[in-house]
């Protein structure tokens, strides 16, 4: 996949490119206003590059689900102090305007007038067909940020000649992951299902040859000891692992055993392993396992959709 990257905006040689120009950078600020947050850290290389070119940076982003109305609790104003170091201006939450999620072309055109170039550094939001993701590239020269490129390169390793079997561990509380688990079972060797997802499956397993649907503890807040052992057995046989979501309520000491044992088993394996999603990253960090993963994606849903479909709406928009 030959994605245009931000440094390509200065090509062909001899053209000024982004130097001194206005550049819109789409970030995913569904995060805490803290420089150590992964989604902010991951934007640094792109922002440093643009600053070195004396570009005038405008950051556009979303936070939460305000459903098209102003919500001061979801304001992006607290992020301004973080991005002052790059001389960047942070616009207000895109999702305060309903036209963002409607992918309104007029809204995309309005946003495009904030800059001369557009850079997508929001991989974690690029599975959304929203105006700031797929609309703006129609109006401006565009490229992917450096981290975005790394996301695609690392996740593509799971798709292109991976060591088999490929095991996907999918957990969490979002019901839409059920359909994603079914889709991933068509492409990969083993799907291990935890979190609240077993509840949504009920008593049926649509693909018993490939899917192992975990059992939950009595209160439904963790997977059972028997399920932990089954998952660890599959992990021990894996050639490649994708970790997406936490098996239990890991932030509660009484319900973190499933997450702890499964995550440690993955981390201590000697194979290629990637993980993604906010809770997943937080649990990996809490367990001090970050350095043991080959790649930690900034997006859980985007990571899974990329693995299932080999592309994303945001990627398609950059290739046009």
Helices and strands as residue ranges (DSSP letters): G 6-10, E 22-26, H 38-41, H 44-52, E 56-60, G 72-74, G 77-79, H 80-83, G 84-86, E 89-90, G 94-96, H 98-101, H 105-112, E 117-120, G 123-125, I 131-135, G 136-138, E 141-144, H 146-159, E 166-170, H 177-185, E 190-193, H 197-201, E 211-213, H 225-237, E 240-244, G 253-255, H 257-267, E 272-276, H 278-286, G 290-292, E 295-297, H 300-309, H 313-319
